[in-house]
Amino acid sequence: MKRNFWRSLIAVLAGNAIYFGVERFLPLRAQHQPFQIDWGLAVDFWVCLVCYGLVRLVR
């Protein structure tokens, strides 16, 4: 269980770093607006999910 926590934490931190690093280059609809549920959250989720898959692939 501890290993899964660290994998998830690394994936979320890396995914958010990537998303917020490229957010300004994304279309306006894919940019997250604070305090709203929007498509930016969905894009951020998918980036984190891809990072989680990569972390599992490496291990």
PDB file of N, H, CA, C and O in Angstrom:
ATOM      1  N   MET A   1       0.826  -1.194   0.000  1.00  0.00           N
ATOM      2  CA  MET A   1       0.000   0.000   0.000  1.00  0.00           C
ATOM      3  C   MET A   1       0.866   1.253   0.000  1.00  0.00           C
ATOM      4  O   MET A   1       0.526   2.249  -0.637  1.00  0.00           O
ATOM      5  N   LYS A   2       1.980   1.199   0.712  1.00  0.00           N
ATOM      6  H   LYS A   2       2.256   0.390   1.230  1.00  0.00           H
ATOM      7  CA  LYS A   2       2.860   2.360   0.772  1.00  0.00           C
ATOM      8  C   LYS A   2       3.462   2.667  -0.602  1.00  0.00           C
ATOM      9  O   LYS A   2       3.621   3.830  -0.973  1.00  0.00           O
ATOM     10  N   ARG A   3       3.793   1.615  -1.347  1.00  0.00           N
ATOM     11  H   ARG A   3       3.663   0.671  -1.046  1.00  0.00           H
ATOM     12  CA  ARG A   3       4.369   1.789  -2.683  1.00  0.00           C
ATOM     13  C   ARG A   3       3.369   2.452  -3.624  1.00  0.00           C
ATOM     14  O   ARG A   3       3.741   3.314  -4.420  1.00  0.00           O
ATOM     15  N   ASN A   4       2.105   2.054  -3.537  1.00  0.00           N
ATOM     16  H   ASN A   4       1.802   1.354  -2.890  1.00  0.00           H
ATOM     17  CA  ASN A   4       1.067   2.632  -4.385  1.00  0.00           C
ATOM     18  C   ASN A   4       0.870   4.117  -4.072  1.00  0.00           C
ATOM     19  O   ASN A   4       0.630   4.916  -4.978  1.00  0.00           O
ATOM     20  N   PHE A   5       0.970   4.489  -2.788  1.00  0.00           N
ATOM     21  H   PHE A   5       1.165   3.840  -2.053  1.00  0.00           H
ATOM     22  CA  PHE A   5       0.853   5.892  -2.401  1.00  0.00           C
ATOM     23  C   PHE A   5       1.941   6.725  -3.068  1.00  0.00           C
ATOM     24  O   PHE A   5       1.664   7.794  -3.611  1.00  0.00           O
ATOM     25  N   TRP A   6       3.178   6.233  -3.026  1.00  0.00           N
ATOM     26  H   TRP A   6       3.403   5.365  -2.584  1.00  0.00           H
ATOM     27  CA  TRP A   6       4.287   6.994  -3.613  1.00  0.00           C
ATOM     28  C   TRP A   6       4.162   7.076  -5.124  1.00  0.00           C
ATOM     29  O   TRP A   6       4.475   8.111  -5.712  1.00  0.00           O
ATOM     30  N   ARG A   7       3.710   6.007  -5.759  1.00  0.00           N
ATOM     31  H   ARG A   7       3.456   5.167  -5.281  1.00  0.00           H
ATOM     32  CA  ARG A   7       3.483   6.052  -7.212  1.00  0.00           C
ATOM     33  C   ARG A   7       2.434   7.104  -7.556  1.00  0.00           C
ATOM     34  O   ARG A   7       2.609   7.896  -8.482  1.00  0.00           O
ATOM     35  N   SER A   8       1.351   7.098  -6.801  1.00  0.00           N
ATOM     36  H   SER A   8       1.209   6.455  -6.049  1.00  0.00           H
ATOM     37  CA  SER A   8       0.275   8.060  -7.051  1.00  0.00           C
ATOM     38  C   SER A   8       0.742   9.489  -6.808  1.00  0.00           C
ATOM     39  O   SER A   8       0.437  10.390  -7.590  1.00  0.00           O
ATOM     40  N   LEU A   9       1.479   9.693  -5.727  1.00  0.00           N
ATOM     41  H   LEU A   9       1.727   8.961  -5.092  1.00  0.00           H
ATOM     42  CA  LEU A   9       1.981  11.029  -5.418  1.00  0.00           C
ATOM     43  C   LEU A   9       2.910  11.544  -6.502  1.00  0.00           C
ATOM     44  O   LEU A   9       2.793  12.696  -6.920  1.00  0.00           O
ATOM     45  N   ILE A  10       3.828  10.711  -6.960  1.00  0.00           N
ATOM     46  H   ILE A  10       3.923   9.776  -6.620  1.00  0.00           H
ATOM     47  CA  ILE A  10       4.748  11.110  -8.032  1.00  0.00           C
ATOM     48  C   ILE A  10       3.967  11.435  -9.303  1.00  0.00           C
ATOM     49  O   ILE A  10       4.262  12.419  -9.981  1.00  0.00           O
ATOM     50  N   ALA A  11       2.973  10.611  -9.625  1.00  0.00           N
ATOM     51  H   ALA A  11       2.733   9.811  -9.074  1.00  0.00           H
ATOM     52  CA  ALA A  11       2.182  10.839 -10.834  1.00  0.00           C
ATOM     53  C   ALA A  11       1.399  12.145 -10.761  1.00  0.00           C
ATOM     54  O   ALA A  11       1.347  12.892 -11.739  1.00  0.00           O
ATOM     55  N   VAL A  12       0.795  12.425  -9.617  1.00  0.00           N
ATOM     56  H   VAL A  12       0.838  11.819  -8.823  1.00  0.00           H
ATOM     57  CA  VAL A  12       0.006  13.658  -9.476  1.00  0.00           C
ATOM     58  C   VAL A  12       0.909  14.885  -9.514  1.00  0.00           C
ATOM     59  O   VAL A  12       0.578  15.869 -10.174  1.00  0.00           O
ATOM     60  N   LEU A  13       2.029  14.845  -8.829  1.00  0.00           N
ATOM     61  H   LEU A  13       2.299  14.045  -8.292  1.00  0.00           H
ATOM     62  CA  LEU A  13       2.940  15.992  -8.841  1.00  0.00           C
ATOM     63  C   LEU A  13       3.518  16.228 -10.237  1.00  0.00           C
ATOM     64  O   LEU A  13       3.574  17.365 -10.706  1.00  0.00           O
ATOM     65  N   ALA A  14       3.941  15.162 -10.890  1.00  0.00           N
ATOM     66  H   ALA A  14       3.895  14.239 -10.509  1.00  0.00           H
ATOM     67  CA  ALA A  14       4.496  15.308 -12.242  1.00  0.00           C
ATOM     68  C   ALA A  14       3.411  15.751 -13.225  1.00  0.00           C
ATOM     69  O   ALA A  14       3.652  16.614 -14.069  1.00  0.00           O
ATOM     70  N   GLY A  15       2.229  15.165 -13.118  1.00  0.00           N
ATOM     71  H   GLY A  15       2.033  14.463 -12.432  1.00  0.00           H
ATOM     72  CA  GLY A  15       1.137  15.531 -14.021  1.00  0.00           C
ATOM     73  C   GLY A  15       0.721  16.976 -13.876  1.00  0.00           C
ATOM     74  O   GLY A  15       0.503  17.666 -14.872  1.00  0.00           O
ATOM     75  N   ASN A  16       0.606  17.442 -12.640  1.00  0.00           N
ATOM     76  H   ASN A  16       0.783  16.881 -11.830  1.00  0.00           H
ATOM     77  CA  ASN A  16       0.250  18.844 -12.426  1.00  0.00           C
ATOM     78  C   ASN A  16       1.358  19.776 -12.874  1.00  0.00           C
ATOM     79  O   ASN A  16       1.076  20.847 -13.411  1.00  0.00           O
ATOM     80  N   ALA A  17       2.605  19.400 -12.668  1.00  0.00           N
ATOM     81  H   ALA A  17       2.834  18.530 -12.232  1.00  0.00           H
ATOM     82  CA  ALA A  17       3.718  20.230 -13.133  1.00  0.00           C
ATOM     83  C   ALA A  17       3.693  20.354 -14.660  1.00  0.00           C
ATOM     84  O   ALA A  17       3.895  21.437 -15.209  1.00  0.00           O
ATOM     85  N   ILE A  18       3.445  19.244 -15.326  1.00  0.00           N
ATOM     86  H   ILE A  18       3.281  18.364 -14.881  1.00  0.00           H
ATOM     87  CA  ILE A  18       3.378  19.270 -16.794  1.00  0.00           C
ATOM     88  C   ILE A  18       2.185  20.108 -17.258  1.00  0.00           C
ATOM     89  O   ILE A  18       2.318  20.962 -18.135  1.00  0.00           O
ATOM     90  N   TYR A  19       1.015  19.853 -16.658  1.00  0.00           N
ATOM     91  H   TYR A  19       0.907  19.159 -15.945  1.00  0.00           H
ATOM     92  CA  TYR A  19      -0.192  20.568 -17.084  1.00  0.00           C
ATOM     93  C   TYR A  19      -0.054  22.072 -16.878  1.00  0.00           C
ATOM     94  O   TYR A  19      -0.325  22.850 -17.792  1.00  0.00           O
ATOM     95  N   PHE A  20       0.364  22.486 -15.688  1.00  0.00           N
ATOM     96  H   PHE A  20       0.584  21.854 -14.945  1.00  0.00           H
ATOM     97  CA  PHE A  20       0.452  23.923 -15.428  1.00  0.00           C
ATOM     98  C   PHE A  20       1.631  24.562 -16.170  1.00  0.00           C
ATOM     99  O   PHE A  20       1.664  25.780 -16.345  1.00  0.00           O
ATOM    100  N   GLY A  21       2.593  23.753 -16.604  1.00  0.00           N
ATOM    101  H   GLY A  21       2.567  22.763 -16.462  1.00  0.00           H
ATOM    102  CA  GLY A  21       3.677  24.276 -17.425  1.00  0.00           C
ATOM    103  C   GLY A  21       3.243  24.576 -18.850  1.00  0.00           C
ATOM    104  O   GLY A  21       3.752  25.507 -19.474  1.00  0.00           O
ATOM    105  N   VAL A  22       2.305  23.792 -19.364  1.00  0.00           N
ATOM    106  H   VAL A  22       1.892  23.036 -18.857  1.00  0.00           H
ATOM    107  CA  VAL A  22       1.854  23.986 -20.752  1.00  0.00           C
ATOM    108  C   VAL A  22       0.462  24.583 -20.845  1.00  0.00           C
ATOM    109  O   VAL A  22      -0.071  24.737 -21.944  1.00  0.00           O
ATOM    110  N   GLU A  23      -0.137  24.921 -19.708  1.00  0.00           N
ATOM    111  H   GLU A  23       0.296  24.796 -18.816  1.00  0.00           H
ATOM    112  CA  GLU A  23      -1.517  25.408 -19.698  1.00  0.00           C
ATOM    113  C   GLU A  23      -1.700  26.651 -20.568  1.00  0.00           C
ATOM    114  O   GLU A  23      -2.707  26.769 -21.266  1.00  0.00           O
ATOM    115  N   ARG A  24      -0.763  27.558 -20.538  1.00  0.00           N
ATOM    116  H   ARG A  24       0.056  27.462 -19.971  1.00  0.00           H
ATOM    117  CA  ARG A  24      -0.932  28.804 -21.302  1.00  0.00           C
ATOM    118  C   ARG A  24      -0.906  28.582 -22.807  1.00  0.00           C
ATOM    119  O   ARG A  24      -1.343  29.448 -23.566  1.00  0.00           O
ATOM    120  N   PHE A  25      -0.397  27.427 -23.255  1.00  0.00           N
ATOM    121  H   PHE A  25      -0.042  26.723 -22.639  1.00  0.00           H
ATOM    122  CA  PHE A  25      -0.354  27.117 -24.684  1.00  0.00           C
ATOM    123  C   PHE A  25      -1.578  26.329 -25.147  1.00  0.00           C
ATOM    124  O   PHE A  25      -1.764  26.116 -26.345  1.00  0.00           O
ATOM    125  N   LEU A  26      -2.408  25.899 -24.202  1.00  0.00           N
ATOM    126  H   LEU A  26      -2.256  26.072 -23.229  1.00  0.00           H
ATOM    127  CA  LEU A  26      -3.598  25.123 -24.538  1.00  0.00           C
ATOM    128  C   LEU A  26      -4.730  26.051 -24.982  1.00  0.00           C
ATOM    129  O   LEU A  26      -4.719  27.240 -24.665  1.00  0.00           O
ATOM    130  N   PRO A  27      -5.702  25.511 -25.713  1.00  0.00           N
ATOM    131  CA  PRO A  27      -6.873  26.322 -26.059  1.00  0.00           C
ATOM    132  C   PRO A  27      -7.574  26.807 -24.796  1.00  0.00           C
ATOM    133  O   PRO A  27      -7.441  26.198 -23.734  1.00  0.00           O
ATOM    134  N   LEU A  28      -8.308  27.886 -24.910  1.00  0.00           N
ATOM    135  H   LEU A  28      -8.416  28.381 -25.773  1.00  0.00           H
ATOM    136  CA  LEU A  28      -8.960  28.504 -23.751  1.00  0.00           C
ATOM    137  C   LEU A  28      -9.868  27.523 -23.016  1.00  0.00           C
ATOM    138  O   LEU A  28      -9.954  27.559 -21.788  1.00  0.00           O
ATOM    139  N   ARG A  29     -10.539  26.657 -23.748  1.00  0.00           N
ATOM    140  H   ARG A  29     -10.470  26.628 -24.746  1.00  0.00           H
ATOM    141  CA  ARG A  29     -11.439  25.680 -23.107  1.00  0.00           C
ATOM    142  C   ARG A  29     -10.695  24.652 -22.282  1.00  0.00           C
ATOM    143  O   ARG A  29     -11.262  24.108 -21.334  1.00  0.00           O
ATOM    144  N   ALA A  30      -9.445  24.366 -22.609  1.00  0.00           N
ATOM    145  H   ALA A  30      -8.984  24.808 -23.380  1.00  0.00           H
ATOM    146  CA  ALA A  30      -8.663  23.365 -21.886  1.00  0.00           C
ATOM    147  C   ALA A  30      -7.887  23.974 -20.722  1.00  0.00           C
ATOM    148  O   ALA A  30      -7.189  23.261 -20.001  1.00  0.00           O
ATOM    149  N   GLN A  31      -8.003  25.276 -20.537  1.00  0.00           N
ATOM    150  H   GLN A  31      -8.570  25.856 -21.123  1.00  0.00           H
ATOM    151  CA  GLN A  31      -7.332  25.935 -19.421  1.00  0.00           C
ATOM    152  C   GLN A  31      -8.262  25.944 -18.215  1.00  0.00           C
ATOM    153  O   GLN A  31      -9.455  26.225 -18.333  1.00  0.00           O
ATOM    154  N   HIS A  32      -7.699  25.634 -17.066  1.00  0.00           N
ATOM    155  H   HIS A  32      -6.730  25.406 -16.970  1.00  0.00           H
ATOM    156  CA  HIS A  32      -8.504  25.553 -15.841  1.00  0.00           C
ATOM    157  C   HIS A  32      -8.774  26.946 -15.288  1.00  0.00           C
ATOM    158  O   HIS A  32      -7.878  27.786 -15.206  1.00  0.00           O
ATOM    159  N   GLN A  33     -10.024  27.171 -14.913  1.00  0.00           N
ATOM    160  H   GLN A  33     -10.753  26.489 -14.980  1.00  0.00           H
ATOM    161  CA  GLN A  33     -10.423  28.416 -14.260  1.00  0.00           C
ATOM    162  C   GLN A  33     -10.577  28.124 -12.767  1.00  0.00           C
ATOM    163  O   GLN A  33     -11.244  27.153 -12.409  1.00  0.00           O
ATOM    164  N   PRO A  34      -9.987  28.924 -11.891  1.00  0.00           N
ATOM    165  CA  PRO A  34     -10.057  28.647 -10.450  1.00  0.00           C
ATOM    166  C   PRO A  34     -11.499  28.571  -9.940  1.00  0.00           C
ATOM    167  O   PRO A  34     -12.368  29.331 -10.365  1.00  0.00           O
ATOM    168  N   PHE A  35     -11.721  27.646  -9.032  1.00  0.00           N
ATOM    169  H   PHE A  35     -11.015  27.028  -8.687  1.00  0.00           H
ATOM    170  CA  PHE A  35     -13.000  27.450  -8.339  1.00  0.00           C
ATOM    171  C   PHE A  35     -14.144  27.072  -9.278  1.00  0.00           C
ATOM    172  O   PHE A  35     -15.303  27.390  -9.013  1.00  0.00           O
ATOM    173  N   GLN A  36     -13.813  26.395 -10.373  1.00  0.00           N
ATOM    174  H   GLN A  36     -12.871  26.137 -10.589  1.00  0.00           H
ATOM    175  CA  GLN A  36     -14.832  25.927 -11.309  1.00  0.00           C
ATOM    176  C   GLN A  36     -14.521  24.504 -11.737  1.00  0.00           C
ATOM    177  O   GLN A  36     -13.362  24.091 -11.783  1.00  0.00           O
ATOM    178  N   ILE A  37     -15.565  23.769 -12.046  1.00  0.00           N
ATOM    179  H   ILE A  37     -16.506  24.104 -12.009  1.00  0.00           H
ATOM    180  CA  ILE A  37     -15.396  22.451 -12.650  1.00  0.00           C
ATOM    181  C   ILE A  37     -15.498  22.661 -14.150  1.00  0.00           C
ATOM    182  O   ILE A  37     -16.545  23.056 -14.664  1.00  0.00           O
ATOM    183  N   ASP A  38     -14.403  22.395 -14.846  1.00  0.00           N
ATOM    184  H   ASP A  38     -13.553  22.075 -14.429  1.00  0.00           H
ATOM    185  CA  ASP A  38     -14.355  22.688 -16.279  1.00  0.00           C
ATOM    186  C   ASP A  38     -13.512  21.642 -16.999  1.00  0.00           C
ATOM    187  O   ASP A  38     -13.042  20.678 -16.394  1.00  0.00           O
ATOM    188  N   TRP A  39     -13.327  21.851 -18.303  1.00  0.00           N
ATOM    189  H   TRP A  39     -13.709  22.634 -18.794  1.00  0.00           H
ATOM    190  CA  TRP A  39     -12.552  20.902 -19.110  1.00  0.00           C
ATOM    191  C   TRP A  39     -11.083  20.908 -18.733  1.00  0.00           C
ATOM    192  O   TRP A  39     -10.380  19.928 -18.978  1.00  0.00           O
ATOM    193  N   GLY A  40     -10.611  21.983 -18.149  1.00  0.00           N
ATOM    194  H   GLY A  40     -11.182  22.780 -17.951  1.00  0.00           H
ATOM    195  CA  GLY A  40      -9.215  22.030 -17.701  1.00  0.00           C
ATOM    196  C   GLY A  40      -8.931  20.978 -16.650  1.00  0.00           C
ATOM    197  O   GLY A  40      -7.845  20.397 -16.630  1.00  0.00           O
ATOM    198  N   LEU A  41      -9.890  20.725 -15.777  1.00  0.00           N
ATOM    199  H   LEU A  41     -10.772  21.196 -15.793  1.00  0.00           H
ATOM    200  CA  LEU A  41      -9.726  19.667 -14.775  1.00  0.00           C
ATOM    201  C   LEU A  41      -9.654  18.295 -15.439  1.00  0.00           C
ATOM    202  O   LEU A  41      -8.885  17.431 -15.017  1.00  0.00           O
ATOM    203  N   ALA A  42     -10.451  18.104 -16.469  1.00  0.00           N
ATOM    204  H   ALA A  42     -11.075  18.805 -16.813  1.00  0.00           H
ATOM    205  CA  ALA A  42     -10.421  16.821 -17.185  1.00  0.00           C
ATOM    206  C   ALA A  42      -9.077  16.619 -17.886  1.00  0.00           C
ATOM    207  O   ALA A  42      -8.526  15.518 -17.877  1.00  0.00           O
ATOM    208  N   VAL A  43      -8.561  17.671 -18.483  1.00  0.00           N
ATOM    209  H   VAL A  43      -9.008  18.565 -18.490  1.00  0.00           H
ATOM    210  CA  VAL A  43      -7.258  17.574 -19.149  1.00  0.00           C
ATOM    211  C   VAL A  43      -6.170  17.292 -18.115  1.00  0.00           C
ATOM    212  O   VAL A  43      -5.294  16.459 -18.348  1.00  0.00           O
ATOM    213  N   ASP A  44      -6.221  17.977 -16.985  1.00  0.00           N
ATOM    214  H   ASP A  44      -6.932  18.654 -16.796  1.00  0.00           H
ATOM    215  CA  ASP A  44      -5.256  17.755 -15.912  1.00  0.00           C
ATOM    216  C   ASP A  44      -5.337  16.316 -15.403  1.00  0.00           C
ATOM    217  O   ASP A  44      -4.308  15.688 -15.157  1.00  0.00           O
ATOM    218  N   PHE A  45      -6.540  15.799 -15.245  1.00  0.00           N
ATOM    219  H   PHE A  45      -7.376  16.309 -15.445  1.00  0.00           H
ATOM    220  CA  PHE A  45      -6.723  14.419 -14.802  1.00  0.00           C
ATOM    221  C   PHE A  45      -6.076  13.443 -15.774  1.00  0.00           C
ATOM    222  O   PHE A  45      -5.396  12.507 -15.353  1.00  0.00           O
ATOM    223  N   TRP A  46      -6.281  13.650 -17.061  1.00  0.00           N
ATOM    224  H   TRP A  46      -6.834  14.410 -17.403  1.00  0.00           H
ATOM    225  CA  TRP A  46      -5.718  12.727 -18.052  1.00  0.00           C
ATOM    226  C   TRP A  46      -4.198  12.802 -18.098  1.00  0.00           C
ATOM    227  O   TRP A  46      -3.533  11.786 -18.306  1.00  0.00           O
ATOM    228  N   VAL A  47      -3.647  13.987 -17.907  1.00  0.00           N
ATOM    229  H   VAL A  47      -4.186  14.811 -17.738  1.00  0.00           H
ATOM    230  CA  VAL A  47      -2.182  14.106 -17.863  1.00  0.00           C
ATOM    231  C   VAL A  47      -1.648  13.340 -16.652  1.00  0.00           C
ATOM    232  O   VAL A  47      -0.644  12.636 -16.763  1.00  0.00           O
ATOM    233  N   CYS A  48      -2.301  13.469 -15.508  1.00  0.00           N
ATOM    234  H   CYS A  48      -3.116  14.041 -15.418  1.00  0.00           H
ATOM    235  CA  CYS A  48      -1.889  12.729 -14.310  1.00  0.00           C
ATOM    236  C   CYS A  48      -2.040  11.226 -14.518  1.00  0.00           C
ATOM    237  O   CYS A  48      -1.198  10.451 -14.065  1.00  0.00           O
ATOM    238  N   LEU A  49      -3.099  10.809 -15.196  1.00  0.00           N
ATOM    239  H   LEU A  49      -3.783  11.438 -15.565  1.00  0.00           H
ATOM    240  CA  LEU A  49      -3.320   9.394 -15.467  1.00  0.00           C
ATOM    241  C   LEU A  49      -2.228   8.824 -16.373  1.00  0.00           C
ATOM    242  O   LEU A  49      -1.763   7.704 -16.161  1.00  0.00           O
ATOM    243  N   VAL A  50      -1.827   9.587 -17.370  1.00  0.00           N
ATOM    244  H   VAL A  50      -2.204  10.497 -17.542  1.00  0.00           H
ATOM    245  CA  VAL A  50      -0.734   9.159 -18.247  1.00  0.00           C
ATOM    246  C   VAL A  50       0.569   9.058 -17.455  1.00  0.00           C
ATOM    247  O   VAL A  50       1.341   8.119 -17.645  1.00  0.00           O
ATOM    248  N   CYS A  51       0.813  10.022 -16.569  1.00  0.00           N
ATOM    249  H   CYS A  51       0.186  10.786 -16.415  1.00  0.00           H
ATOM    250  CA  CYS A  51       2.016   9.973 -15.742  1.00  0.00           C
ATOM    251  C   CYS A  51       1.989   8.760 -14.822  1.00  0.00           C
ATOM    252  O   CYS A  51       3.027   8.139 -14.597  1.00  0.00           O
ATOM    253  N   TYR A  52       0.829   8.415 -14.288  1.00  0.00           N
ATOM    254  H   TYR A  52      -0.014   8.920 -14.471  1.00  0.00           H
ATOM    255  CA  TYR A  52       0.718   7.226 -13.446  1.00  0.00           C
ATOM    256  C   TYR A  52       1.040   5.965 -14.243  1.00  0.00           C
ATOM    257  O   TYR A  52       1.729   5.072 -13.749  1.00  0.00           O
ATOM    258  N   GLY A  53       0.541   5.895 -15.471  1.00  0.00           N
ATOM    259  H   GLY A  53      -0.018   6.620 -15.872  1.00  0.00           H
ATOM    260  CA  GLY A  53       0.849   4.758 -16.330  1.00  0.00           C
ATOM    261  C   GLY A  53       2.331   4.660 -16.626  1.00  0.00           C
ATOM    262  O   GLY A  53       2.889   3.564 -16.662  1.00  0.00           O
ATOM    263  N   LEU A  54       2.976   5.807 -16.839  1.00  0.00           N
ATOM    264  H   LEU A  54       2.523   6.698 -16.809  1.00  0.00           H
ATOM    265  CA  LEU A  54       4.417   5.797 -17.100  1.00  0.00           C
ATOM    266  C   LEU A  54       5.208   5.369 -15.858  1.00  0.00           C
ATOM    267  O   LEU A  54       6.200   4.647 -15.967  1.00  0.00           O
ATOM    268  N   VAL A  55       4.767   5.815 -14.689  1.00  0.00           N
ATOM    269  H   VAL A  55       3.962   6.402 -14.601  1.00  0.00           H
ATOM    270  CA  VAL A  55       5.442   5.412 -13.453  1.00  0.00           C
ATOM    271  C   VAL A  55       5.317   3.907 -13.259  1.00  0.00           C
ATOM    272  O   VAL A  55       6.288   3.253 -12.878  1.00  0.00           O
ATOM    273  N   ARG A  56       4.150   3.353 -13.512  1.00  0.00           N
ATOM    274  H   ARG A  56       3.361   3.884 -13.822  1.00  0.00           H
ATOM    275  CA  ARG A  56       3.967   1.906 -13.373  1.00  0.00           C
ATOM    276  C   ARG A  56       4.763   1.150 -14.418  1.00  0.00           C
ATOM    277  O   ARG A  56       5.258   0.057 -14.145  1.00  0.00           O
ATOM    278  N   LEU A  57       4.894   1.714 -15.614  1.00  0.00           N
ATOM    279  H   LEU A  57       4.492   2.602 -15.836  1.00  0.00           H
ATOM    280  CA  LEU A  57       5.650   1.071 -16.672  1.00  0.00           C
ATOM    281  C   LEU A  57       7.136   1.013 -16.328  1.00  0.00           C
ATOM    282  O   LEU A  57       7.810   0.021 -16.607  1.00  0.00           O
ATOM    283  N   VAL A  58       7.639   2.090 -15.717  1.00  0.00           N
ATOM    284  H   VAL A  58       7.092   2.896 -15.490  1.00  0.00           H
ATOM    285  CA  VAL A  58       9.061   2.142 -15.363  1.00  0.00           C
ATOM    286  C   VAL A  58       9.359   1.162 -14.234  1.00  0.00           C
ATOM    287  O   VAL A  58      10.417   0.531 -14.240  1.00  0.00           O
ATOM    288  N   ARG A  59       8.471   1.018 -13.281  1.00  0.00           N
ATOM    289  H   ARG A  59       7.612   1.530 -13.276  1.00  0.00           H
ATOM    290  CA  ARG A  59       8.714   0.135 -12.138  1.00  0.00           C
ATOM    291  C   ARG A  59       8.414  -1.259 -12.521  1.00  0.00           C
ATOM    292  O   ARG A  59       8.553  -2.168 -11.703  1.00  0.00           O
TER     293      ARG A  59
END
